[in-house]
Amino acid sequence: MSILSRIISAIETRIYPRVKETVDAVVGSAETVAQDVKDVVIAGVQKIEAATEEITQVILDSPPARERIRVTLEEARTYHKVETGEDLDYLHSIVDLLKLIGEDSSLDNRKKLAAEFGMAQYYGTAEQNQKLSSLIMEKLK
């Protein structure tokens, strides 16, 4: 057997299996770490969502907090009108409310919001938009 053949044979029989084992171990560790990170992120997002729900409920249960929201909305409306000339009727228009607070006012987003309020078959008609707006404003009274 030539020296070159012995070198190739040694690489294939002794070196490659050790390198492959090391690479496989590193890949396995990386996959485990990636899954651990994913689990931590998911748990963090769930905690943030739960805390947001709790804060929302605290605000809805607090008349002073609800009043502060109403005042803030009116101030934002005035500021928006001065800046753009557009007078947003956030009390009666869900599109205007979402626009005023910088949220997506698309039909898809309003459908999701309507579902949160138990409104089935939401198509974004003027009547449905007014209903959705009034449901939100009712929460803030």
Chimera marker file (.cmm) of the C-alpha trace (Angstrom):
<marker_set name="trace">
<marker id="1" x="0.000" y="0.000" z="0.000" r="1" g="1" b="0" radius="0.5"/>
<marker id="2" x="1.354" y="3.418" z="-0.951" r="1" g="1" b="0" radius="0.5"/>
<marker id="3" x="1.892" y="6.155" z="1.596" r="1" g="1" b="0" radius="0.5"/>
<marker id="4" x="-0.907" y="8.165" z="-0.046" r="1" g="1" b="0" radius="0.5"/>
<marker id="5" x="-3.259" y="5.206" z="0.300" r="1" g="1" b="0" radius="0.5"/>
<marker id="6" x="-2.326" y="4.858" z="3.991" r="1" g="1" b="0" radius="0.5"/>
<marker id="7" x="-2.947" y="8.607" z="4.535" r="1" g="1" b="0" radius="0.5"/>
<marker id="8" x="-6.373" y="8.410" z="2.896" r="1" g="1" b="0" radius="0.5"/>
<marker id="9" x="-7.155" y="5.208" z="4.790" r="1" g="1" b="0" radius="0.5"/>
<marker id="10" x="-6.134" y="6.816" z="8.103" r="1" g="1" b="0" radius="0.5"/>
<marker id="11" x="-8.271" y="9.871" z="7.375" r="1" g="1" b="0" radius="0.5"/>
<marker id="12" x="-11.258" y="7.703" z="6.498" r="1" g="1" b="0" radius="0.5"/>
<marker id="13" x="-10.925" y="5.181" z="9.325" r="1" g="1" b="0" radius="0.5"/>
<marker id="14" x="-9.436" y="7.141" z="12.218" r="1" g="1" b="0" radius="0.5"/>
<marker id="15" x="-9.799" y="10.891" z="11.694" r="1" g="1" b="0" radius="0.5"/>
<marker id="16" x="-13.168" y="11.191" z="9.922" r="1" g="1" b="0" radius="0.5"/>
<marker id="17" x="-15.140" y="9.228" z="12.574" r="1" g="1" b="0" radius="0.5"/>
<marker id="18" x="-13.730" y="11.440" z="15.363" r="1" g="1" b="0" radius="0.5"/>
<marker id="19" x="-14.412" y="14.647" z="13.435" r="1" g="1" b="0" radius="0.5"/>
<marker id="20" x="-17.902" y="13.462" z="12.534" r="1" g="1" b="0" radius="0.5"/>
<marker id="21" x="-18.595" y="12.549" z="16.170" r="1" g="1" b="0" radius="0.5"/>
<marker id="22" x="-17.424" y="15.995" z="17.291" r="1" g="1" b="0" radius="0.5"/>
<marker id="23" x="-19.473" y="17.775" z="14.610" r="1" g="1" b="0" radius="0.5"/>
<marker id="24" x="-22.550" y="15.691" z="15.454" r="1" g="1" b="0" radius="0.5"/>
<marker id="25" x="-22.132" y="16.528" z="19.138" r="1" g="1" b="0" radius="0.5"/>
<marker id="26" x="-21.786" y="20.246" z="18.376" r="1" g="1" b="0" radius="0.5"/>
<marker id="27" x="-24.833" y="20.166" z="16.090" r="1" g="1" b="0" radius="0.5"/>
<marker id="28" x="-26.811" y="18.278" z="18.738" r="1" g="1" b="0" radius="0.5"/>
<marker id="29" x="-25.795" y="20.797" z="21.381" r="1" g="1" b="0" radius="0.5"/>
<marker id="30" x="-26.698" y="23.697" z="19.100" r="1" g="1" b="0" radius="0.5"/>
<marker id="31" x="-30.130" y="22.185" z="18.425" r="1" g="1" b="0" radius="0.5"/>
<marker id="32" x="-30.676" y="21.721" z="22.165" r="1" g="1" b="0" radius="0.5"/>
<marker id="33" x="-29.610" y="25.303" z="22.877" r="1" g="1" b="0" radius="0.5"/>
<marker id="34" x="-31.847" y="26.582" z="20.072" r="1" g="1" b="0" radius="0.5"/>
<marker id="35" x="-34.822" y="24.692" z="21.492" r="1" g="1" b="0" radius="0.5"/>
<marker id="36" x="-34.042" y="25.978" z="24.993" r="1" g="1" b="0" radius="0.5"/>
<marker id="37" x="-33.880" y="29.554" z="23.690" r="1" g="1" b="0" radius="0.5"/>
<marker id="38" x="-37.151" y="29.066" z="21.807" r="1" g="1" b="0" radius="0.5"/>
<marker id="39" x="-38.805" y="27.714" z="24.972" r="1" g="1" b="0" radius="0.5"/>
<marker id="40" x="-37.545" y="30.673" z="27.015" r="1" g="1" b="0" radius="0.5"/>
<marker id="41" x="-38.773" y="33.161" z="24.403" r="1" g="1" b="0" radius="0.5"/>
<marker id="42" x="-42.207" y="31.511" z="24.243" r="1" g="1" b="0" radius="0.5"/>
<marker id="43" x="-42.461" y="31.521" z="28.032" r="1" g="1" b="0" radius="0.5"/>
<marker id="44" x="-41.423" y="35.187" z="28.084" r="1" g="1" b="0" radius="0.5"/>
<marker id="45" x="-44.010" y="36.139" z="25.483" r="1" g="1" b="0" radius="0.5"/>
<marker id="46" x="-46.696" y="34.271" z="27.427" r="1" g="1" b="0" radius="0.5"/>
<marker id="47" x="-45.745" y="36.131" z="30.616" r="1" g="1" b="0" radius="0.5"/>
<marker id="48" x="-45.849" y="39.471" z="28.801" r="1" g="1" b="0" radius="0.5"/>
<marker id="49" x="-49.257" y="38.649" z="27.324" r="1" g="1" b="0" radius="0.5"/>
<marker id="50" x="-50.591" y="37.629" z="30.742" r="1" g="1" b="0" radius="0.5"/>
<marker id="51" x="-49.204" y="40.787" z="32.353" r="1" g="1" b="0" radius="0.5"/>
<marker id="52" x="-50.734" y="42.906" z="29.583" r="1" g="1" b="0" radius="0.5"/>
<marker id="53" x="-54.116" y="41.297" z="30.211" r="1" g="1" b="0" radius="0.5"/>
<marker id="54" x="-53.780" y="41.960" z="33.954" r="1" g="1" b="0" radius="0.5"/>
<marker id="55" x="-52.802" y="45.587" z="33.372" r="1" g="1" b="0" radius="0.5"/>
<marker id="56" x="-55.701" y="46.032" z="30.968" r="1" g="1" b="0" radius="0.5"/>
<marker id="57" x="-58.097" y="44.706" z="33.589" r="1" g="1" b="0" radius="0.5"/>
<marker id="58" x="-56.635" y="46.989" z="36.273" r="1" g="1" b="0" radius="0.5"/>
<marker id="59" x="-57.125" y="49.976" z="33.964" r="1" g="1" b="0" radius="0.5"/>
<marker id="60" x="-60.665" y="48.943" z="33.077" r="1" g="1" b="0" radius="0.5"/>
<marker id="61" x="-61.473" y="48.543" z="36.782" r="1" g="1" b="0" radius="0.5"/>
<marker id="62" x="-60.129" y="52.005" z="37.619" r="1" g="1" b="0" radius="0.5"/>
<marker id="63" x="-62.349" y="55.031" z="36.874" r="1" g="1" b="0" radius="0.5"/>
<marker id="64" x="-59.399" y="57.472" z="37.143" r="1" g="1" b="0" radius="0.5"/>
<marker id="65" x="-57.383" y="55.405" z="34.666" r="1" g="1" b="0" radius="0.5"/>
<marker id="66" x="-60.299" y="55.257" z="32.233" r="1" g="1" b="0" radius="0.5"/>
<marker id="67" x="-60.741" y="59.025" z="32.552" r="1" g="1" b="0" radius="0.5"/>
<marker id="68" x="-57.045" y="59.523" z="31.851" r="1" g="1" b="0" radius="0.5"/>
<marker id="69" x="-57.434" y="57.434" z="28.685" r="1" g="1" b="0" radius="0.5"/>
<marker id="70" x="-60.399" y="59.548" z="27.546" r="1" g="1" b="0" radius="0.5"/>
<marker id="71" x="-58.475" y="62.783" z="28.183" r="1" g="1" b="0" radius="0.5"/>
<marker id="72" x="-55.420" y="61.422" z="26.391" r="1" g="1" b="0" radius="0.5"/>
<marker id="73" x="-57.507" y="60.430" z="23.378" r="1" g="1" b="0" radius="0.5"/>
<marker id="74" x="-59.080" y="63.870" z="23.177" r="1" g="1" b="0" radius="0.5"/>
<marker id="75" x="-55.673" y="65.543" z="23.441" r="1" g="1" b="0" radius="0.5"/>
<marker id="76" x="-54.333" y="63.234" z="20.717" r="1" g="1" b="0" radius="0.5"/>
<marker id="77" x="-57.331" y="64.094" z="18.545" r="1" g="1" b="0" radius="0.5"/>
<marker id="78" x="-56.660" y="67.813" z="18.956" r="1" g="1" b="0" radius="0.5"/>
<marker id="79" x="-52.949" y="67.359" z="18.233" r="1" g="1" b="0" radius="0.5"/>
<marker id="80" x="-53.729" y="65.233" z="15.156" r="1" g="1" b="0" radius="0.5"/>
<marker id="81" x="-56.142" y="67.863" z="13.844" r="1" g="1" b="0" radius="0.5"/>
<marker id="82" x="-53.575" y="70.645" z="14.305" r="1" g="1" b="0" radius="0.5"/>
<marker id="83" x="-50.858" y="68.587" z="12.636" r="1" g="1" b="0" radius="0.5"/>
<marker id="84" x="-52.860" y="67.150" z="9.718" r="1" g="1" b="0" radius="0.5"/>
<marker id="85" x="-56.095" y="69.111" z="9.477" r="1" g="1" b="0" radius="0.5"/>
<marker id="86" x="-57.975" y="65.804" z="9.786" r="1" g="1" b="0" radius="0.5"/>
<marker id="87" x="-60.607" y="65.592" z="12.522" r="1" g="1" b="0" radius="0.5"/>
<marker id="88" x="-60.839" y="61.982" z="13.680" r="1" g="1" b="0" radius="0.5"/>
<marker id="89" x="-64.173" y="60.896" z="15.144" r="1" g="1" b="0" radius="0.5"/>
<marker id="90" x="-62.729" y="58.204" z="17.400" r="1" g="1" b="0" radius="0.5"/>
<marker id="91" x="-65.890" y="58.053" z="19.522" r="1" g="1" b="0" radius="0.5"/>
<marker id="92" x="-67.937" y="56.686" z="16.622" r="1" g="1" b="0" radius="0.5"/>
<marker id="93" x="-65.404" y="55.303" z="14.136" r="1" g="1" b="0" radius="0.5"/>
<marker id="94" x="-63.202" y="52.328" z="14.916" r="1" g="1" b="0" radius="0.5"/>
<marker id="95" x="-61.033" y="53.199" z="11.921" r="1" g="1" b="0" radius="0.5"/>
<marker id="96" x="-60.484" y="56.704" z="13.302" r="1" g="1" b="0" radius="0.5"/>
<marker id="97" x="-59.748" y="55.332" z="16.781" r="1" g="1" b="0" radius="0.5"/>
<marker id="98" x="-57.162" y="52.902" z="15.461" r="1" g="1" b="0" radius="0.5"/>
<marker id="99" x="-55.634" y="55.588" z="13.258" r="1" g="1" b="0" radius="0.5"/>
<marker id="100" x="-55.496" y="58.010" z="16.206" r="1" g="1" b="0" radius="0.5"/>
<marker id="101" x="-53.513" y="55.586" z="18.353" r="1" g="1" b="0" radius="0.5"/>
<marker id="102" x="-51.252" y="54.469" z="15.507" r="1" g="1" b="0" radius="0.5"/>
<marker id="103" x="-52.676" y="50.964" z="15.173" r="1" g="1" b="0" radius="0.5"/>
<marker id="104" x="-53.402" y="49.040" z="12.000" r="1" g="1" b="0" radius="0.5"/>
<marker id="105" x="-56.949" y="49.889" z="10.889" r="1" g="1" b="0" radius="0.5"/>
<marker id="106" x="-57.109" y="47.285" z="8.120" r="1" g="1" b="0" radius="0.5"/>
<marker id="107" x="-60.132" y="45.045" z="7.766" r="1" g="1" b="0" radius="0.5"/>
<marker id="108" x="-58.094" y="42.015" z="8.884" r="1" g="1" b="0" radius="0.5"/>
<marker id="109" x="-57.061" y="43.758" z="12.095" r="1" g="1" b="0" radius="0.5"/>
<marker id="110" x="-60.610" y="44.958" z="12.752" r="1" g="1" b="0" radius="0.5"/>
<marker id="111" x="-61.852" y="41.387" z="12.223" r="1" g="1" b="0" radius="0.5"/>
<marker id="112" x="-59.472" y="40.208" z="14.943" r="1" g="1" b="0" radius="0.5"/>
<marker id="113" x="-60.639" y="42.994" z="17.242" r="1" g="1" b="0" radius="0.5"/>
<marker id="114" x="-64.282" y="42.189" z="16.511" r="1" g="1" b="0" radius="0.5"/>
<marker id="115" x="-63.631" y="38.545" z="17.388" r="1" g="1" b="0" radius="0.5"/>
<marker id="116" x="-62.228" y="39.662" z="20.761" r="1" g="1" b="0" radius="0.5"/>
<marker id="117" x="-65.598" y="41.286" z="21.404" r="1" g="1" b="0" radius="0.5"/>
<marker id="118" x="-67.535" y="38.247" z="20.223" r="1" g="1" b="0" radius="0.5"/>
<marker id="119" x="-68.729" y="39.830" z="16.994" r="1" g="1" b="0" radius="0.5"/>
<marker id="120" x="-69.197" y="36.986" z="14.524" r="1" g="1" b="0" radius="0.5"/>
<marker id="121" x="-69.442" y="37.529" z="10.772" r="1" g="1" b="0" radius="0.5"/>
<marker id="122" x="-67.618" y="40.871" z="10.845" r="1" g="1" b="0" radius="0.5"/>
<marker id="123" x="-67.326" y="42.333" z="7.359" r="1" g="1" b="0" radius="0.5"/>
<marker id="124" x="-66.403" y="45.902" z="8.243" r="1" g="1" b="0" radius="0.5"/>
<marker id="125" x="-69.707" y="47.546" z="7.374" r="1" g="1" b="0" radius="0.5"/>
<marker id="126" x="-70.308" y="51.058" z="8.694" r="1" g="1" b="0" radius="0.5"/>
<marker id="127" x="-72.808" y="49.644" z="11.192" r="1" g="1" b="0" radius="0.5"/>
<marker id="128" x="-70.361" y="46.993" z="12.403" r="1" g="1" b="0" radius="0.5"/>
<marker id="129" x="-67.566" y="49.554" z="12.673" r="1" g="1" b="0" radius="0.5"/>
<marker id="130" x="-69.781" y="51.820" z="14.789" r="1" g="1" b="0" radius="0.5"/>
<marker id="131" x="-70.792" y="48.861" z="16.955" r="1" g="1" b="0" radius="0.5"/>
<marker id="132" x="-67.161" y="47.882" z="17.502" r="1" g="1" b="0" radius="0.5"/>
<marker id="133" x="-66.245" y="51.450" z="18.357" r="1" g="1" b="0" radius="0.5"/>
<marker id="134" x="-69.135" y="51.713" z="20.823" r="1" g="1" b="0" radius="0.5"/>
<marker id="135" x="-68.120" y="48.436" z="22.496" r="1" g="1" b="0" radius="0.5"/>
<marker id="136" x="-64.620" y="49.792" z="23.062" r="1" g="1" b="0" radius="0.5"/>
<marker id="137" x="-65.882" y="53.163" z="24.268" r="1" g="1" b="0" radius="0.5"/>
<marker id="138" x="-68.281" y="51.372" z="26.628" r="1" g="1" b="0" radius="0.5"/>
<marker id="139" x="-65.306" y="49.608" z="28.209" r="1" g="1" b="0" radius="0.5"/>
<marker id="140" x="-63.718" y="52.998" z="28.812" r="1" g="1" b="0" radius="0.5"/>
<marker id="141" x="-66.757" y="54.626" z="30.476" r="1" g="1" b="0" radius="0.5"/>
<link id1="1" id2="2" r="1" g="1" b="0" radius="0.2"/>
<link id1="2" id2="3" r="1" g="1" b="0" radius="0.2"/>
<link id1="3" id2="4" r="1" g="1" b="0" radius="0.2"/>
<link id1="4" id2="5" r="1" g="1" b="0" radius="0.2"/>
<link id1="5" id2="6" r="1" g="1" b="0" radius="0.2"/>
<link id1="6" id2="7" r="1" g="1" b="0" radius="0.2"/>
<link id1="7" id2="8" r="1" g="1" b="0" radius="0.2"/>
<link id1="8" id2="9" r="1" g="1" b="0" radius="0.2"/>
<link id1="9" id2="10" r="1" g="1" b="0" radius="0.2"/>
<link id1="10" id2="11" r="1" g="1" b="0" radius="0.2"/>
<link id1="11" id2="12" r="1" g="1" b="0" radius="0.2"/>
<link id1="12" id2="13" r="1" g="1" b="0" radius="0.2"/>
<link id1="13" id2="14" r="1" g="1" b="0" radius="0.2"/>
<link id1="14" id2="15" r="1" g="1" b="0" radius="0.2"/>
<link id1="15" id2="16" r="1" g="1" b="0" radius="0.2"/>
<link id1="16" id2="17" r="1" g="1" b="0" radius="0.2"/>
<link id1="17" id2="18" r="1" g="1" b="0" radius="0.2"/>
<link id1="18" id2="19" r="1" g="1" b="0" radius="0.2"/>
<link id1="19" id2="20" r="1" g="1" b="0" radius="0.2"/>
<link id1="20" id2="21" r="1" g="1" b="0" radius="0.2"/>
<link id1="21" id2="22" r="1" g="1" b="0" radius="0.2"/>
<link id1="22" id2="23" r="1" g="1" b="0" radius="0.2"/>
<link id1="23" id2="24" r="1" g="1" b="0" radius="0.2"/>
<link id1="24" id2="25" r="1" g="1" b="0" radius="0.2"/>
<link id1="25" id2="26" r="1" g="1" b="0" radius="0.2"/>
<link id1="26" id2="27" r="1" g="1" b="0" radius="0.2"/>
<link id1="27" id2="28" r="1" g="1" b="0" radius="0.2"/>
<link id1="28" id2="29" r="1" g="1" b="0" radius="0.2"/>
<link id1="29" id2="30" r="1" g="1" b="0" radius="0.2"/>
<link id1="30" id2="31" r="1" g="1" b="0" radius="0.2"/>
<link id1="31" id2="32" r="1" g="1" b="0" radius="0.2"/>
<link id1="32" id2="33" r="1" g="1" b="0" radius="0.2"/>
<link id1="33" id2="34" r="1" g="1" b="0" radius="0.2"/>
<link id1="34" id2="35" r="1" g="1" b="0" radius="0.2"/>
<link id1="35" id2="36" r="1" g="1" b="0" radius="0.2"/>
<link id1="36" id2="37" r="1" g="1" b="0" radius="0.2"/>
<link id1="37" id2="38" r="1" g="1" b="0" radius="0.2"/>
<link id1="38" id2="39" r="1" g="1" b="0" radius="0.2"/>
<link id1="39" id2="40" r="1" g="1" b="0" radius="0.2"/>
<link id1="40" id2="41" r="1" g="1" b="0" radius="0.2"/>
<link id1="41" id2="42" r="1" g="1" b="0" radius="0.2"/>
<link id1="42" id2="43" r="1" g="1" b="0" radius="0.2"/>
<link id1="43" id2="44" r="1" g="1" b="0" radius="0.2"/>
<link id1="44" id2="45" r="1" g="1" b="0" radius="0.2"/>
<link id1="45" id2="46" r="1" g="1" b="0" radius="0.2"/>
<link id1="46" id2="47" r="1" g="1" b="0" radius="0.2"/>
<link id1="47" id2="48" r="1" g="1" b="0" radius="0.2"/>
<link id1="48" id2="49" r="1" g="1" b="0" radius="0.2"/>
<link id1="49" id2="50" r="1" g="1" b="0" radius="0.2"/>
<link id1="50" id2="51" r="1" g="1" b="0" radius="0.2"/>
<link id1="51" id2="52" r="1" g="1" b="0" radius="0.2"/>
<link id1="52" id2="53" r="1" g="1" b="0" radius="0.2"/>
<link id1="53" id2="54" r="1" g="1" b="0" radius="0.2"/>
<link id1="54" id2="55" r="1" g="1" b="0" radius="0.2"/>
<link id1="55" id2="56" r="1" g="1" b="0" radius="0.2"/>
<link id1="56" id2="57" r="1" g="1" b="0" radius="0.2"/>
<link id1="57" id2="58" r="1" g="1" b="0" radius="0.2"/>
<link id1="58" id2="59" r="1" g="1" b="0" radius="0.2"/>
<link id1="59" id2="60" r="1" g="1" b="0" radius="0.2"/>
<link id1="60" id2="61" r="1" g="1" b="0" radius="0.2"/>
<link id1="61" id2="62" r="1" g="1" b="0" radius="0.2"/>
<link id1="62" id2="63" r="1" g="1" b="0" radius="0.2"/>
<link id1="63" id2="64" r="1" g="1" b="0" radius="0.2"/>
<link id1="64" id2="65" r="1" g="1" b="0" radius="0.2"/>
<link id1="65" id2="66" r="1" g="1" b="0" radius="0.2"/>
<link id1="66" id2="67" r="1" g="1" b="0" radius="0.2"/>
<link id1="67" id2="68" r="1" g="1" b="0" radius="0.2"/>
<link id1="68" id2="69" r="1" g="1" b="0" radius="0.2"/>
<link id1="69" id2="70" r="1" g="1" b="0" radius="0.2"/>
<link id1="70" id2="71" r="1" g="1" b="0" radius="0.2"/>
<link id1="71" id2="72" r="1" g="1" b="0" radius="0.2"/>
<link id1="72" id2="73" r="1" g="1" b="0" radius="0.2"/>
<link id1="73" id2="74" r="1" g="1" b="0" radius="0.2"/>
<link id1="74" id2="75" r="1" g="1" b="0" radius="0.2"/>
<link id1="75" id2="76" r="1" g="1" b="0" radius="0.2"/>
<link id1="76" id2="77" r="1" g="1" b="0" radius="0.2"/>
<link id1="77" id2="78" r="1" g="1" b="0" radius="0.2"/>
<link id1="78" id2="79" r="1" g="1" b="0" radius="0.2"/>
<link id1="79" id2="80" r="1" g="1" b="0" radius="0.2"/>
<link id1="80" id2="81" r="1" g="1" b="0" radius="0.2"/>
<link id1="81" id2="82" r="1" g="1" b="0" radius="0.2"/>
<link id1="82" id2="83" r="1" g="1" b="0" radius="0.2"/>
<link id1="83" id2="84" r="1" g="1" b="0" radius="0.2"/>
<link id1="84" id2="85" r="1" g="1" b="0" radius="0.2"/>
<link id1="85" id2="86" r="1" g="1" b="0" radius="0.2"/>
<link id1="86" id2="87" r="1" g="1" b="0" radius="0.2"/>
<link id1="87" id2="88" r="1" g="1" b="0" radius="0.2"/>
<link id1="88" id2="89" r="1" g="1" b="0" radius="0.2"/>
<link id1="89" id2="90" r="1" g="1" b="0" radius="0.2"/>
<link id1="90" id2="91" r="1" g="1" b="0" radius="0.2"/>
<link id1="91" id2="92" r="1" g="1" b="0" radius="0.2"/>
<link id1="92" id2="93" r="1" g="1" b="0" radius="0.2"/>
<link id1="93" id2="94" r="1" g="1" b="0" radius="0.2"/>
<link id1="94" id2="95" r="1" g="1" b="0" radius="0.2"/>
<link id1="95" id2="96" r="1" g="1" b="0" radius="0.2"/>
<link id1="96" id2="97" r="1" g="1" b="0" radius="0.2"/>
<link id1="97" id2="98" r="1" g="1" b="0" radius="0.2"/>
<link id1="98" id2="99" r="1" g="1" b="0" radius="0.2"/>
<link id1="99" id2="100" r="1" g="1" b="0" radius="0.2"/>
<link id1="100" id2="101" r="1" g="1" b="0" radius="0.2"/>
<link id1="101" id2="102" r="1" g="1" b="0" radius="0.2"/>
<link id1="102" id2="103" r="1" g="1" b="0" radius="0.2"/>
<link id1="103" id2="104" r="1" g="1" b="0" radius="0.2"/>
<link id1="104" id2="105" r="1" g="1" b="0" radius="0.2"/>
<link id1="105" id2="106" r="1" g="1" b="0" radius="0.2"/>
<link id1="106" id2="107" r="1" g="1" b="0" radius="0.2"/>
<link id1="107" id2="108" r="1" g="1" b="0" radius="0.2"/>
<link id1="108" id2="109" r="1" g="1" b="0" radius="0.2"/>
<link id1="109" id2="110" r="1" g="1" b="0" radius="0.2"/>
<link id1="110" id2="111" r="1" g="1" b="0" radius="0.2"/>
<link id1="111" id2="112" r="1" g="1" b="0" radius="0.2"/>
<link id1="112" id2="113" r="1" g="1" b="0" radius="0.2"/>
<link id1="113" id2="114" r="1" g="1" b="0" radius="0.2"/>
<link id1="114" id2="115" r="1" g="1" b="0" radius="0.2"/>
<link id1="115" id2="116" r="1" g="1" b="0" radius="0.2"/>
<link id1="116" id2="117" r="1" g="1" b="0" radius="0.2"/>
<link id1="117" id2="118" r="1" g="1" b="0" radius="0.2"/>
<link id1="118" id2="119" r="1" g="1" b="0" radius="0.2"/>
<link id1="119" id2="120" r="1" g="1" b="0" radius="0.2"/>
<link id1="120" id2="121" r="1" g="1" b="0" radius="0.2"/>
<link id1="121" id2="122" r="1" g="1" b="0" radius="0.2"/>
<link id1="122" id2="123" r="1" g="1" b="0" radius="0.2"/>
<link id1="123" id2="124" r="1" g="1" b="0" radius="0.2"/>
<link id1="124" id2="125" r="1" g="1" b="0" radius="0.2"/>
<link id1="125" id2="126" r="1" g="1" b="0" radius="0.2"/>
<link id1="126" id2="127" r="1" g="1" b="0" radius="0.2"/>
<link id1="127" id2="128" r="1" g="1" b="0" radius="0.2"/>
<link id1="128" id2="129" r="1" g="1" b="0" radius="0.2"/>
<link id1="129" id2="130" r="1" g="1" b="0" radius="0.2"/>
<link id1="130" id2="131" r="1" g="1" b="0" radius="0.2"/>
<link id1="131" id2="132" r="1" g="1" b="0" radius="0.2"/>
<link id1="132" id2="133" r="1" g="1" b="0" radius="0.2"/>
<link id1="133" id2="134" r="1" g="1" b="0" radius="0.2"/>
<link id1="134" id2="135" r="1" g="1" b="0" radius="0.2"/>
<link id1="135" id2="136" r="1" g="1" b="0" radius="0.2"/>
<link id1="136" id2="137" r="1" g="1" b="0" radius="0.2"/>
<link id1="137" id2="138" r="1" g="1" b="0" radius="0.2"/>
<link id1="138" id2="139" r="1" g="1" b="0" radius="0.2"/>
<link id1="139" id2="140" r="1" g="1" b="0" radius="0.2"/>
<link id1="140" id2="141" r="1" g="1" b="0" radius="0.2"/>
</marker_set>
